């Protein structure tokens, strides 16, 4: 029987996020996508996950917001976790400036309606080498549009209430790996700096590039690290 890995996506992403990663892993592992529960409360979100997971201990991979959720689950229910791997995520809290910027997005939605993600915006989110990858751009746009206004408001609102999890993560005694692009402008830079300059047992793996959507842009590279993590 193949070992199971639960996959938690990020803000406005769904099962299509793993579309390019799965071929590298599915022969070896049982990959189970878990949508982000529809709630603005992290405590409620992880309680829903607690009841979804049937195993005594789980292997969790979380992307971006899903990485924060995986970390939150790990510090709240450490006895239910075997190991965690986060992608393009930091355990930091949300500062006031970020909250204000995100509130402005709500104002725009109320004024202009939910417009989805423009082609130009989607292109701006990917690495230079991938800007002509039409399939990649379309997947990013389709996920955003299909999840829609309610998911966007729910997921973005939840980020207002992020607290810094680093000190609690340091106390955990199972493998915790963070994989990220060293020039990802969507990462919390203050949180990343704390990770890089403080003592802990978290394994940090950086890749050269700007990619945030690593599972779609660098699936093979990511799969290599996941396989190493699963061998621990």
Secondary structure as UniProt FT lines:
FT   STRAND          3..8
FT   TURN            11..12
FT   HELIX           15..18
FT   TURN            19..21
FT   HELIX           22..25
FT   TURN            26..28
FT   STRAND          29..34
FT   HELIX           42..52
FT   STRAND          58..63
FT   HELIX           65..76
FT   HELIX           78..80
FT   STRAND          81..87
FT   HELIX           96..112
FT   HELIX           119..124
FT   HELIX           128..130
FT   TURN            131..132
FT   HELIX           134..158
FT   HELIX           159..161
FT   HELIX           166..170
FT   STRAND          176..181
FT   TURN            182..183
FT   TURN            185..186
FT   HELIX           189..197
FT   STRAND          203..207
FT   HELIX           214..217
FT   HELIX           219..230
//
